[in-house]
Amino acid sequence: MTSPGAYAIAAAFCLSFAAVAFTNLDGVANVWPIAVAVLLVSGGVMAILAVPGDPLGPGWSVALATLGPGSSLLILTELSPADWTMNQVWQLRATTAILTYLSVRGRVGLALVGSLATWVVCASWSAETGQGISTGIDMYAINFGPVLMSVVFAFTIRPMARMVYSLRGREAVRAAEEARSHTAIEERNRLLGDVVHAVGGLLQSAAAGEIFDAEKRLECRIAEARLRDLLRAPALGESIDVAVAVAQARRRGCTVVLLDDRDPRNKASDDLGPLVSTIETAARDLPDGGSMTVRINPEGRSLFATVVSTFADTDTVRYTV
């Protein structure tokens, strides 16, 4: 109902009853009430499309429900009881459309009240002007049918529509859960592959009862540190350049710690190229037995990452990215 096509149809509808109103002024006492009624009803038509909410808000609903009797009072009091025509009571058809959509949008009671109030106004006017109450009843009777149809529609179709939207929502939730499960399985398989690549050979050697010499024990320590890197800073741990530079430093007896404190949902968009180059430089310059800590900062910090290298107890070099 908020598409450009809907507004175009509504505008054409408003223009049509405005044309009928201003081309049927024979016997009309004053034109300005007709103009006011045209503006009010046109505003009601556009409000049905523009005002959000389902059901429609109570304030707007009451205002739209009063358009039928209100516009009828404005127009009927200006007509000549002797020679009025059905084209001059165009507001009955126009406000019936408004009340019909008001009912469809969940305000069935107010739509019925507005329709019945309009009927009462018509019957009262015809009785007061000597035409008999039946004239006013007949004047509006044909317009009550669409309102009743909209009531039936509201009580039958709206619950079904709510059920359909509920099922769609559940399906969307289920699809999201399946996507998360699939992603988790892929991540688990990827990490399992990294683990197998890092320690598979060492585990096979241990299972075979091989005695580990100093070189094998060093490989075990490097493999352990590699696993920590994959858990605490997967984006860095998965970088081949970082893995090679860090492994070489660890083989020289250096301590290297990789940390990633970012939100996992935002990691994919960051460019790690400058940081990888900085890590390679810092690892290459690190003396035997030194230590290096790489930390990617949380979002919102002025610095993306810091690399701190310690050469001796008091000799520290800090790199920033």
N, C-alpha and C positions, 0 to 999 in steps of 0.2 A: 504493500500500500504506500510505500514511500518512494517508489520508482518514478522517474520522470514521466513515464506513460500514464501513471495514475494521476499525477498532478495535471497533466494535459487534459485527461478526461474530465476531471473535476472542474477545471477552468471552463471547458466547453459547456458543462452542465450549468455552471453559474451564468455564463453568457446567455444561454438559452432561456432560462427563466427571467433574467433581467430584460431580455428583448420582449418576452411575453408581457412582462409587467408594464413596460413603458410604451408598448404599442396598443394597450387596451386600457385607456384612461377615460373612456366615455362615461360621464356621470360621476367621476371621482371628484370629491369636494376639494381635497388638498393632495398635492403630489408628494410633498416631503415625507409623509409617513410611508408612502410606497418606497421611496428611495432608501429610507432608514431600514425598512424590512429587507430590501434587496441586499444591503450591506451586511446586516446581521446574519441572514441566511447564508450568504456567500462565505462569511467568516466561519460559520458553523461547518460548512462543507470542507473547508480547508483544515479546520481543527481536527476533524475526524481522521485526516491523513497525517497531520503533522505532530499531534500530541502523542508522546510515547506512553507505554504502559499497557498491560493486559491483566486484569480489566482496566479500562480507562479510569483515570483519577476521579475521585468524587466531585471535586469542584467543577472540573470541565464537564463531567456527566450531568450534573444539575443544570449547568448553563445551557447545554445542548438540549436537554429535555424541555426547557422552558421556551425554546425557540418556536415550537409549534403554536402554543396558545398565545405567546407574546406577539409574534408576527401576525397572527390572525386578528388579534385585537387592533393592531395598527391598521390593517387593511380593511377589515369588515366595517369599521366605523366610518370609513370614507366612501363606501359604496352606496349607490342608490338602491334602496330595497326593491324598487319597481322594475328596474331593467339591468341588473347586474348579470354578468356572464361567468361561466366556469373558468374562462381564461383569466378573469380578474382575481380569482382565488387560487392563483398559481402556487402560493405559499404552502397550500395543503400537500401538494405533490412533492414539493421541494423538501419540506420538513419531514415528510414520510421517509424519504431516502435517508435523511440524517438519523431519524429514530431507528430505522432498520439497521444501520451500521452501528449505532449505539448498542443495540441489543446483541449484535454479532460480537461486539467487543466486550461482552460480559456484563453489561448493565441492563439486564432484561427488565427488572422492576421499574427503573426510571423510564425506559422506553415505553412501557405500557402506560405509566402515569402520564407521560407527556402526550401520548396519543389520545388517551381518554380525556385529558384536560382540553386538548384541541377540539375534540368532539363536543364537549360541554360548551365551549366558547361559541362554536358554530350554531349549536342548538339554541343557546341563549340569545344570540343575535337575531336569528330568524324569528324566534318567539317575540322578542321585544319590538321588532319592526313589523309585526302583523302578518308575517308569512306563514306562521305556524311552526311548531317545534319539529315537525316531520321534515320540513325543508332543510333545516340545519343538519338533521340526522342523515338524510339522504346525501347531503353535500359531502360529508366526510366518510360515509360508510365504505366506499370503494377503497379508500386509503388505509383502512384498518387491516385489510387482508394482508398486505406485505409485512406489516408489523407483527401480526400473528405468525406468519411464516418464519420470520426471523427469530421469534421466540422458540418455535419448534427446532429450528436449526441450532440455536444456542444450546438447547438442552440435549440434543442428540449428537451434533458434530463436535462441539467444543470438548466434551469429555474424551471423545475418540482422538481428537487432535492432541490433547494433553498426554494421552497414553503414547501416541506416536512420538512426540517430542521426548517423552521420558525414555522410551526405548532407544531413540537415537542417542540420547545422552549416555545411557548405559553402554551402548555399542562403542561410543567414542572413548569412554573410560576403559572398556575392555581392550580396545585396540591400542590405547596408550600403555596399558599394563603389559600387553604382549610385546610391544616394541621395546619397553624397558627390559623385559625378561630376555628378549633376543639380544639386546645390546649387552646385558650382563653376561650372557653365555659366550658371546663373541669376545668380550673382554677377558673372561676367565680362560678361554682357550688360548687367547693371545699371550696372557701372562704365563700359562702353563708351558707354551712353546718357549718363552724366554727363560723360564726356569730350567727346562730340559736342556736348552742350549748352554746355559751358564754352568750347570752342575751335573748334567747327565753323565758326562765322562768320569767325573770324580766319584759319583755314586756307584757307577759300575765297577770302578777300581776298588772302592771300599767293599762292595758286595763280594768281589772276587778274593778278598783277603789280602790285597796288596799292601805291603808296608810302605807308608808314606814317608818320604825323605823330606828334607827342608824345603826343596823346591815345590814338592806336592803340597806341603802344608801352606806355603805361600799362595799357591793357586787356590787352595780352599779359602783362605782369608780374602783373596781378591774376589772369588765367586760370591762369598757371603756379602761383601760390600756391594757387589753388583746387584744382588737381590734387593738390598736395602735401597739402592738408587732407584730401582724399578718401582718400589712401593712408595717411597717418599717424594720422588721427583720423576714420574714416568716420562714426562716430555723430554727431560734431559737424559734420563737413562736410556731411552730408545734411540738417541742420536749416536750414530756410529762414531762421529768425530769426537764427541765428548767421551764415549766409552773407551776409545783407544787412548786418548790423552790421559784420562783418569787412571786407567789400568797401568800405563807406563809409570805414572807418578807413584802409584801404590807399590809397584815392583821395586821402586827405589826406597821403600820404607816410609813413604809419606802417608799422612792421614787425610783423606778427602771426604767431605760430607756434602751431599747434594740435597737441597730442600726446595720444595715448591709450595708456597702458601696461598696460591690463587684459588679462586672459586673454580671447581672442576668444570662448571658449565661455560666458563669464559676462556678456557685455555686454547681452544682451537684457533682463535682469531689472532693470537700473538705471534709476532715474528721473533724467532729465537736466534736468527743468524748472528747479530752483533754479540749476543751473550755467548754463543758457542765459540766465536773467535776469541773473546776475552778469556774463556775457560782454557782454551788451548794454549794461549800465551802464558797465563798464570801457572798452569800445570808444567809447562816447559821450563819456566824460570824458577820453579820451586826447588830448593836444594834437597838433597837426601835427608830424610827424617823430618822434613817440614810438615806443615799442615795447611789445609785450604778448606774454607767453607763457602759454598755457593748457595745463595738464597734468593729465590724469586719472591718479590714482595707481594702482599695482598693488593687488590685493586684499590685505587684512590691514593696511593703513595706517589710522591714526586719522582722517585726512582723506580725503574722496573725491576732491577736486581742489583745485588752487591756480591762482590767476590773478595774475600779477605784471606790473604796469605800470610802465614807466620813463618819467618825464616829462623828466628831464634826466640828466646824468651821475651825479648822486648823489641824485636825488629818485625814490624807488621806493615804490609802493603795492602792498600784497599783500592779495589777497582769498582767503578759504578757504571751501570748501563741505563 
